């Protein structure tokens, strides 16, 4: 069994090619992984800017 270039479809559990964006069996569409680091950085920036604005106002 050659599972090196395969991934499992979460909908139908078939092993498909890693580069596939859509499962050829059930048409499940794979989404891009969310870049968590970017969202954490944006969240921290918003908190810091909000804190600085509140300090400046009050």
N, C-alpha and C positions, 0 to 999 in steps of 0.2 A: 504494500500500500504506500503510495507516494503522497504524503501530506505536506510536503515542504512548501509547495506553491498553491496550497488550497486553504480555503476558509469555510466554515460551516454557516449555512444560511440559518438565521434564527427563526425563520418562519416554517421551513420544511425540513430542516436538518440535513440537507444534501451538501456534500463537499463540492465547492465550485472554485474556479480560478480566483486567486487573490486580487487580480486587477479588475474583476467584474464589478460593475456598478449596479447591475440588476441581475437577480437570480433567473437563470433561463428556465427553471422548473416552475416556480410559483410567482415570478415577477416582483419579488420583494426588492425594494430599492434601498441600497446601502447609502447612508448619509455620511458626510465628512465628519471625522471626529472633532469635537469642540476643543478649541485651544484654551484650556483652563488657565494657563499662565497669563494669557492676555486679559481674560476677564478679571482675574485677581488683581492684576496691575491697574486696570481701569477702576475697579472698586476702591482700591487703596487711594488712588489719586483723587477720586470723588470725595472720600472721607477726609483726606488731608485738606483739600481746597475748602470743603464745607467747614471744617474746624477753623481754618485761618480766617474765613469770612466772618464766622461767629465771634472770633476774638477781636477782629477789627471793628465790628459793629458794637459789641457790648463791652 
